[in-house]
């Protein structure tokens, strides 16, 4: 699965990189960035946690 974040919609709540630092980090403005786009099966549950906790709904998992 591929993890994608819409940088235009992200406002920097930081939940993604706080909850799942294995897959996300922040940029210089505090906005979330994906550090591991191709999600290994062992991390899919964590990726779904990030998707479900994004207030803007700007994180998605693509097949």
C-alpha positions in Angstrom: 0.0 0.0 0.0 1.1 3.5 -0.7 0.7 6.3 1.9 -0.1 9.8 0.7 -0.6 13.1 2.4 -2.2 16.1 0.8 0.2 18.9 1.7 -2.3 21.6 0.6 -4.9 20.5 3.2 -2.5 19.7 6.1 -2.6 22.5 8.7 0.0 21.0 11.1 -1.9 19.3 13.9 0.9 16.8 14.1 -1.1 13.8 14.9 0.4 11.7 12.1 4.0 12.1 13.2 3.1 12.0 16.9 1.2 8.8 16.6 3.2 7.1 13.8 6.8 8.4 13.7 7.8 5.3 11.8 6.0 6.7 8.7 5.8 10.5 9.2 7.8 13.5 10.2 7.2 17.2 10.1 8.5 19.9 7.8 9.9 23.2 8.9 6.3 24.6 9.4 5.1 21.6 11.4 3.1 20.1 8.6 3.1 16.3 8.3 5.2 14.6 5.6 5.4 11.0 4.6 8.8 9.5 5.2 8.0 5.9 4.1 5.5 6.0 1.1 5.5 2.3 0.6 3.9 0.8 3.7 5.1 -2.7 4.7 2.3 -5.1 5.8 3.6 -4.9 9.4 2.9 -1.1 9.5 -0.5 -1.1 7.7 -2.4 -0.9 11.0 -0.3 2.1 12.2 -0.9 3.8 8.8 -4.6 3.3 9.2 -4.4 4.9 12.7 -2.8 8.0 11.1 -5.5 8.1 8.4 -8.2 7.9 11.0 -6.8 10.5 13.3 -6.1 13.3 10.8 -8.5 16.2 11.5 -8.4 17.4 7.9 -8.7 13.9 6.4 -5.6 14.6 4.2 -3.9 11.3 4.7 -4.9 8.3 2.5 -3.8 4.8 1.7 -3.8 3.7 -1.9 -3.5 0.2 -3.1 
